[in-house]
């Protein structure tokens, strides 16, 4: 792994893994009922503090930088960490799908407490972080990993704000 990988436009770049993630997520959103999608994205943000809004915005901006790095960084296919990176990505993707299905299968008037939600309050976020770490390893970038960790720290403000709204 290297701090700042060489950025280039190319076929075997990290965007392939992102495309797989977004394809699977898109399919799930297409087949899930509209009320489930509304529960995922439509909640009251009016009570968020200025700090929570700022942290959320900074986290989102960092994710955009992270995505740009992934898109323009070639996969390091010949390295010793490539296979473990792909395994981590696939496990994270599978967990992400399972968490979404757990969410979908819970009645709207009940908190989600089954499946992966028994082990984590935010399994979708955790699995997204896990698959993101796999992508960072696959492209061999410490910078991408640092940005992912930093954006996750800022993103935790969103999780706390969501929990307050849910209470």
Helices and strands as residue ranges (DSSP letters): H 15-31, H 34-41, H 50-71, H 82-104, G 115-118, H 123-139, H 142-166
